[in-house]
């Protein structure tokens, strides 16, 4: 008899996603390139939930939003809930339900790119923790997320990926399983190997958009 794969956990339901989106939406007409939106925030929270070293919620919320006036108690509560349920989902081996359809097309690519950008932001903020003694393994697992984020669009090694929508679609469809693989690698690595080749640093790169 086959083992039953538990259903992915839902960090936030539709109503809670709408509430978080409203809390994060700027109240002015000014558009800022680095504005924290719903998908970027959820990607950031997901990476925090995967991290092998827990960070107090108030610290990572502050790192995400800074002194942003939108950082209300309601917003922090929703982000903390998303973190808690995501961490539970990964720990149980169920993973999480992502807040977008895993289809790389004109309607979804911006959402996926923002989510992956938030994820990579959190990973880079904890670069020493994530890549210590297992840099190559983690870098290989993160490559699809790096490519989907668009942060490395001008990097030579990503040029062919950027021009290959079929490959980007394959990466997007792999995200749920990939997150579980990253969690397992970071939290229960099978073997610590010798230091590998260098991995791109945490500098923000120009997005493809």
C-alpha positions as CSV (number, residue, x, y, z in Angstrom):
1,X,0.0,0.0,0.0
2,X,1.4,3.4,-1.0
3,X,2.0,6.0,1.6
4,X,-0.4,8.9,1.5
5,X,1.1,12.2,0.7
6,X,-0.3,14.8,3.0
7,X,-2.0,17.8,1.3
8,X,-0.1,21.0,1.2
9,X,-0.9,23.4,4.0
10,X,-2.5,26.7,3.1
11,X,-0.7,29.5,5.0
12,X,-3.4,32.1,4.2
13,X,-6.9,31.5,2.8
14,X,-8.4,33.7,0.1
15,X,-9.9,36.2,2.5
16,X,-6.6,36.5,4.4
17,X,-4.7,37.0,1.2
18,X,-7.1,39.8,0.2
19,X,-6.6,41.3,3.6
20,X,-2.9,41.1,3.5
21,X,-2.9,42.5,-0.1
22,X,-5.0,45.5,1.1
23,X,-2.7,46.1,4.0
24,X,0.4,46.1,1.8
25,X,-1.1,48.2,-1.0
26,X,0.3,51.7,-1.0
27,X,-2.3,54.4,-0.4
28,X,-0.5,56.9,-2.6
29,X,-0.2,57.0,-6.4
30,X,3.6,57.0,-6.1
31,X,5.2,53.8,-7.4
32,X,8.5,52.6,-6.0
33,X,10.5,49.9,-7.7
34,X,11.3,48.2,-4.4
35,X,7.8,48.3,-3.0
36,X,6.9,45.3,-0.9
37,X,3.8,43.7,-2.4
38,X,1.8,40.6,-1.5
39,X,3.8,38.1,-3.5
40,X,7.2,39.4,-2.5
41,X,6.2,39.3,1.1
42,X,4.9,35.8,0.9
43,X,8.1,34.6,-0.9
44,X,10.1,36.2,1.9
45,X,8.0,34.6,4.6
46,X,8.4,31.2,2.9
47,X,12.1,31.4,2.9
48,X,12.1,32.4,6.6
49,X,10.0,29.3,7.3
50,X,12.5,27.1,5.5
51,X,15.6,28.5,7.2
52,X,17.4,26.2,9.5
53,X,17.8,29.0,12.0
54,X,14.6,30.6,13.3
55,X,14.6,34.4,13.5
56,X,12.2,36.2,15.8
57,X,9.1,37.3,13.9
58,X,9.6,41.0,14.9
59,X,13.2,40.9,13.4
60,X,12.3,39.5,10.0
61,X,9.1,41.6,9.8
62,X,11.3,44.7,10.5
63,X,13.9,43.5,7.9
64,X,11.1,43.1,5.3
65,X,9.2,46.3,6.0
66,X,11.6,48.5,7.9
67,X,10.0,51.6,9.3
68,X,7.1,51.3,6.8
69,X,3.9,52.7,8.3
70,X,2.0,49.8,6.8
71,X,3.6,47.5,9.5
72,X,0.4,47.4,11.6
73,X,-0.4,44.7,14.1
74,X,-2.9,43.1,11.7
75,X,-0.3,42.9,9.0
76,X,2.3,41.4,11.3
77,X,-0.3,38.9,12.6
78,X,-1.0,37.7,9.0
79,X,2.7,37.4,8.1
80,X,3.3,35.5,11.4
81,X,0.5,33.1,10.6
82,X,1.8,32.5,7.1
83,X,5.2,31.8,8.6
84,X,3.9,29.5,11.3
85,X,1.8,27.4,8.9
86,X,4.5,27.3,6.2
87,X,7.0,26.0,8.8
88,X,4.6,23.4,9.9
89,X,3.9,22.3,6.3
90,X,7.6,21.8,5.5
91,X,8.2,20.1,8.9
92,X,5.4,17.6,8.2
93,X,6.6,17.0,4.6
94,X,3.4,18.4,3.1
95,X,4.8,21.7,1.9
96,X,2.6,24.6,1.2
97,X,0.0,25.7,-1.4
98,X,1.6,28.6,-3.4
99,X,-0.4,31.8,-3.8
100,X,-0.3,31.6,-7.6
101,X,-0.9,29.0,-10.4
102,X,2.4,27.4,-11.4
103,X,2.0,28.4,-15.0
104,X,4.7,30.7,-16.5
105,X,2.7,33.1,-18.8
106,X,2.0,36.8,-19.2
107,X,-0.7,36.7,-16.4
108,X,1.4,35.0,-13.8
109,X,5.1,35.7,-14.5
110,X,5.1,39.0,-12.5
111,X,3.5,37.3,-9.5
112,X,6.0,34.4,-9.6
113,X,9.0,36.7,-10.2
114,X,8.0,38.9,-7.2
115,X,7.5,35.8,-5.0
116,X,10.9,34.4,-6.0
117,X,12.5,37.8,-5.4
118,X,11.2,37.9,-1.9
119,X,12.4,34.4,-1.3
120,X,15.9,35.2,-2.5
121,X,15.9,38.4,-0.4
122,X,15.4,36.3,2.7
123,X,18.0,33.7,1.6
124,X,20.6,36.4,1.0
125,X,19.9,38.0,4.3
126,X,20.9,34.7,5.9
127,X,23.5,33.8,3.4
128,X,26.0,32.4,5.9
129,X,23.4,30.1,7.4
130,X,22.0,28.9,4.1
131,X,25.3,28.3,2.3
132,X,27.7,27.3,5.1
133,X,29.5,24.1,4.1
134,X,26.9,23.2,1.5
135,X,27.0,26.1,-0.9
136,X,27.0,24.1,-4.1
137,X,24.1,21.9,-3.1
138,X,21.9,24.8,-2.0
139,X,22.9,26.9,-5.0
140,X,21.9,24.2,-7.4
141,X,18.5,23.8,-5.7
142,X,18.0,27.6,-5.7
143,X,18.8,28.0,-9.4
144,X,15.2,27.7,-10.6
145,X,14.1,30.3,-8.1
146,X,17.0,32.6,-9.0
147,X,16.0,32.3,-12.7
148,X,12.3,32.9,-12.1
149,X,13.1,36.0,-10.0
150,X,14.7,37.9,-12.8
151,X,17.3,39.3,-10.4
152,X,20.1,37.7,-12.4
153,X,18.7,38.5,-15.9
154,X,22.0,40.2,-16.9
155,X,24.2,37.4,-15.6
156,X,25.8,35.5,-18.5
157,X,25.0,32.1,-17.1
158,X,21.3,32.9,-16.9
159,X,21.0,34.3,-20.5
160,X,19.9,31.0,-22.1
161,X,17.4,30.4,-19.3
162,X,15.9,33.9,-19.7
163,X,15.3,33.2,-23.4
164,X,13.7,29.8,-22.8
165,X,10.0,30.1,-21.7
166,X,9.6,26.3,-21.7
167,X,12.4,25.9,-19.2
168,X,11.0,28.7,-17.0
169,X,7.6,26.9,-17.1
170,X,9.3,23.8,-16.0
171,X,10.9,25.6,-13.1
172,X,7.6,27.2,-12.1
173,X,5.9,23.8,-12.0
174,X,8.6,22.4,-9.9
175,X,8.4,25.0,-7.1
176,X,6.2,23.0,-4.6
177,X,8.5,20.0,-4.7
178,X,11.6,22.2,-4.9
179,X,10.8,24.0,-1.7
180,X,10.6,20.6,0.2
181,X,13.9,19.7,-1.3
182,X,15.5,22.9,-0.1
183,X,14.0,22.4,3.3
184,X,15.4,18.9,3.6
185,X,18.8,20.0,2.4
186,X,19.0,22.9,4.9
187,X,17.5,21.1,7.9
188,X,18.7,17.5,7.4
189,X,21.6,17.5,4.9
190,X,22.8,14.0,4.2
191,X,26.5,14.9,4.0
192,X,28.6,18.0,4.4
193,X,30.9,18.2,1.4
194,X,34.0,20.2,0.7
195,X,33.6,23.9,-0.1
196,X,32.5,24.3,-3.7
197,X,32.8,27.0,-6.3
198,X,31.6,30.5,-5.3
199,X,28.0,31.5,-5.3
200,X,26.6,34.9,-6.4
201,X,26.5,37.3,-3.4
202,X,23.5,38.9,-2.0
203,X,23.6,42.0,-4.1
204,X,20.3,42.9,-5.8
205,X,20.5,42.6,-9.5
206,X,18.5,44.4,-12.1
207,X,15.1,42.7,-12.8
208,X,14.1,41.6,-16.3
209,X,11.1,44.0,-16.2
